Amino acid sequence: MIIGSNLMFFENLPSTNTYAADLLKNNNLQEGTIIYTNYQPEGRGYSGTKWESEDGKNLLISILLFPSFINPEDQFSISITISLGICDFLMRDIPDCSIKWPNDIYVNNDKIAGILIESSVLNNQIEFTIAGIGLNINQEKFKSNAPNPVSLSLLTGKSYDLPDCMNQLLTDLDKRYKQLIAGNSVQIKKEYVSKLYRLKKWCRFKDLKGIFTGRILTVGEYGRLKIENQNGEISEFSFNEIEFIL
């Protein structure tokens, strides 16, 4: 087992990703090390957003990886791998989930998990990657102004044992990461695209020019999202260049 080979638990941490990055400055940690906590008041999401999580209710983890086998320009494959691993875990209890590009996990139109991938590149090689995951398990009330949070408990009406959930999630993530190591990036990407939120459905987006109607076709190089507008024109968007209108 790679992911989950070393577990480091802290009752409270401001941010698991930040703590993992600080640890790496002065420590040699093995690949697959997990930093996890019951509560992180400064949890970060994509584009600097905050991640709300009630104390002791959800999974808040960061995974340390050394994916030197991946070229820096292909590092989006790590995000793909982590997203699919979370979906594998969730689909034991819910019939379907989707990935809102680039890496939010949705059930119907509600967000159940967020991922924050942070990598260091040195001499044209990925030095390390920290994959932060916030996965809502038992939380039933959300106090922030986030528009659409949901948890596994809210979806199923059940209460879950967090250590059991952690072990199963790490097993699923480990299987996906080993697929990536084995060179199955093409198949992994195909699965990722098939699970994209609103794939090939006409809906509204907002780019730098304004709001338009389009449909997602696939994901291109460097993880860019390919969208066709109603005039048949196809454009590619990088992170922060496109926004879903929910």
N, C-alpha and C positions, 0 to 999 in steps of 0.2 A: 504494500500500500504506500502510495506517495502522498496524496492529499489526506491528511489526518495522521501522518506518521509521528507527529509530535504535537501535543496539545498544551496550550498555555492559557489558563483561565484566570480572569481578574473580575472581582465583584463589580467594580466600576472602572470605566476608562472614559476619558473625554472622547476619544476616537480610536477605534481599533487600527485603522489604516495609519494614522499618525504615529501610534505607539509602535507598530510593526516597523515603520520607516526609521524611527529613532533607535530601535533595537539593532537594526542592521548596521548602524554606524560603528558599533563597537563589539558586535558579536557575530560569530559564524553560526548561522542557523541552518538546519537541514531543510531541503526542499520539502514542501508540503506542510510545514509548520503552521498551526492554526492559533491565532490570537482571538480569544472570544471573551465576551463579557455579558453580564445581565443588564447593564445600563450604560449608555454612552450619550451624555447630554449634548455633545458637539459632533454627533454623527453627521457625516457629509454625504450628499448625493451628487449626481451629475450636474455640472454647471454651477456648483456652489450651493445647491439647495440643501435644506436641512432634512434629516430623517428622524421622524418622531417614533419613539418606541417606549412603551410603558415598562417599568422595571420588572424584570423576571418573566416577561410574557412572550418574548420573541427570540429569534436567532440573530445574533449580531456577531459576525465573524470576519476575520481577514485571513487570507491564505497567501503564504509566501511561496513564490514559484521562481525557478531559474530556467526559463525557456530559451536557452541559448541556441537551440536547434531551429528557432523561428527567426526569419529575417525581420528587422524592425518594421519594414513596410507591410509585413503580414501580421502584425501584432493584433489586429482586430480578431484574428482567429481565437485568441484567448477569451475575448468577450463572448464570442459565439459558443465556445466550449462551456464556459461557466453558465451561460443562459440555458443551454440545453440540459445541463446537470440539474439545475433547479426545476425545470419543467418535468424531468424524469421523476424527481421526488414528489412533486405536487400531484402528478397524474395517478398516483396510487389512491388518492382520496377524492379527486375531482375529475370529471370527464374530459376536460380540456382546459388548456391555458395557452396564452400567446405571448410573443415577445414584441413589445413596443420598441421599435428601433430607437436608439441602438441596443439598449439592454435593460429596460424595465420589464418586469413580468406581470402580465395582466390575466385576470379571469373575467370574461365578458368585457366590461368597460371600466373595471376597477383594478387598482394597482395593489398587488400583494407582495412584491419584492422589488428591490432596487440593487443595482450593482455599480460599484465604482472601481474601475481598473486604473492603476497608476504604475507606470513602468519607468525604469531608468535605462537609458541607452548610452553605452560607452564604446567608442571605437567601432561604430556601426554594428554593435551587437547588443542584444538585450541583456543588461547586467542582472536585473531582477524585476519581477512583477509582483505587486500586491493587489490581490483581488478582494475587495470588500463587499460583503453581502449583508443586507438587511432583509429578513424574511419574516413576515407577520404570521405568527402561529396562534397564540391564544388571546391576543388583545381584542377587546370588544367595543371599546370607546376610543375615539381619536379626537384630540382637542385642538390640533393645529388647523390651519386653513387649507391644508391639502385637499383638493377637490374630490378625490375618489379612492381613499384607502379601504382595504378590506383585509381580512385575515382568514386563515384556514378554519379557525373555530367558527367564525361568522358564516362561512360558506357551508359547513357541514353540521353545525350544532353540537360538535364534540369538543372535548378538552383533550389536549395532547401532552404527552410526557416529553419535555424539551430534550433531555439527554438521548432518548430514543430517536427523536427527530434529527438531532445533530448527527448521530452515528449513521443514520440512513442517508442523510444529505451528503455527508462526506464520502460515503461509498459510491453514490451516484456521480458525484463530481470526479472522484478518482477514476471511475470507468471512462468517463468522457475525456479526461486529460490523457489517459493512456491511449485512447483512440487518436488523439492529436499527435502524441509522440510516435505512434506507429505509422504516421503519414497519411491518415485518412481525412485530411482537411477538406477534400472535395466533397465527400459524403456528409461530413459534419456541416459544411456550409449549405448543402442542399436541404438538410433537415431544418437548419436554422431559417432559411428563406421560407420553407413550407409553413413555418409556425409564426411568421410575421403578422402582427396585429394589423388588420384591415388590408391584408394582401389582396391586390387586384380588385378592391372595392372602391368605387368612386366616393370620395369624401373631400373635406376641405382642409387645406394646408395654408400656412402663412410663411412666406419667404421674405427676403429683403425688399422685394418689390410690392408685396401686399398679399391679400388672400386670393387663393385660386382653388379650383376643383381639379383633382387629379386622382391617380391610382398608383399604388406601389407595384412595381414590376419585379424587382429583385434588388440585391446588394452587389455593387460593383467592386472595383479595386479599392483598397485602403478602407473598406467598410462603408463606402459612400452609398447613399440611398438613391435608387433610380426610380423616378416618378414620371409618368406620362400625363400630360394635361389633356383637356378636351379637344385641343386642336391636333392631337397626335404627336406633339413635340415631347421629346424625352430629355429630362435634365437630371444631373447628379448633384447630390447635396452632401456636404460634409457636416460634422457636428456643429451645432449652433447656427446653421444656415437655414434650417427648416423646422417648422413647429406644427404639430397636430392641432387642429381645431376640434375639440371634443364636444 
